[in-house]
Amino acid sequence: RVLVKSDAMLALPELNDTSVMEWTGPGVFTDAVLDYLATELHVDWRTELHRLRQPKLFGDVLVLSTTGFSPGMFGRSESVLHPQALAEHLFYGTWHPVDY
């Protein structure tokens, strides 16, 4: 299968349960946002986003801190009751079958 976008041709691999997260999961989203921030807004994540403690607006993108996006996780964020906590991820993995 081939995906045509503008003049570029991209080969698509066969999709299966393990590739679902590679094509639709948080990694793809993160890559797209970081690419946009770097190419359009000239933001270097290593200097401007790493260990971000407060929400920060870059052009039309609001980047949340770890507490804002994943409160109570990863040992470096505040609890889900913190005023910056805006989303809570429960990591249920509902995209895959129960017997996965």
C-alpha positions in Angstrom: 0.0 0.0 0.0 1.2 3.5 -0.7 0.1 6.8 0.7 0.4 9.8 -1.7 0.9 13.2 -0.1 1.8 16.1 -2.4 4.7 14.8 -4.6 6.0 12.4 -1.8 5.2 8.7 -1.9 5.3 6.9 1.5 5.2 3.2 1.8 2.8 1.9 4.5 3.6 -1.3 6.4 0.9 -3.8 7.1 -1.1 -2.8 10.2 -1.5 -5.1 13.1 -2.2 -4.8 16.8 1.4 -3.9 17.7 1.7 -1.2 15.0 -1.5 0.6 16.1 0.3 2.5 18.7 3.2 3.3 16.3 0.7 4.9 13.8 -1.8 6.4 16.2 -0.3 6.6 19.6 1.4 9.3 21.7 4.7 8.9 20.0 3.3 9.9 16.6 1.5 12.8 18.2 4.6 13.9 20.1 6.8 13.7 16.9 4.3 15.8 14.9 4.1 18.5 17.6 7.9 18.6 18.1 8.4 18.8 14.4 5.9 21.7 14.1 7.5 23.5 17.0 11.0 23.1 15.5 10.2 23.9 11.9 7.5 26.5 12.2 8.3 28.2 15.5 12.0 27.4 15.8 11.6 25.9 19.3 14.4 23.6 20.5 12.8 21.1 22.9 16.1 20.4 24.7 16.4 24.0 25.9 12.8 25.3 26.0 10.7 22.3 26.9 12.8 19.9 28.9 11.6 19.8 32.5 9.1 22.5 31.9 7.5 23.5 35.2 4.8 25.9 34.0 2.6 25.9 30.9 4.2 27.9 28.1 2.7 29.3 24.9 4.7 29.0 21.7 2.8 30.7 18.8 -0.5 28.8 18.7 0.7 25.8 20.7 0.3 25.7 24.5 2.7 23.2 26.0 1.7 21.8 29.4 4.1 20.8 32.1 4.3 17.2 33.2 1.8 18.1 36.0 -0.6 19.6 33.5 -0.6 16.6 31.2 0.3 13.7 33.4 -0.2 14.6 37.1 0.9 12.1 39.6 3.1 10.2 37.1 6.8 9.8 36.5 8.0 11.0 39.9 8.4 14.6 38.7 4.9 15.9 38.6 2.5 17.1 41.2 -0.7 15.3 42.2 -4.0 15.2 40.2 -5.3 17.8 42.7 -2.7 20.4 41.8 -4.1 23.5 40.1 -2.0 22.9 36.9 -3.4 19.3 36.5 -5.6 19.5 33.4 -5.6 15.9 32.1 -5.2 12.5 33.8 -4.0 9.5 31.9 -5.2 6.1 33.2 -3.2 4.0 30.7 -6.0 1.4 30.2 -4.8 0.4 26.7 -8.4 0.1 25.4 -7.1 0.0 21.8 -6.0 -3.6 22.1 -8.0 -6.8 22.8 -8.5 -8.0 26.4 -6.4 -11.1 25.8 -3.5 -9.1 24.4 
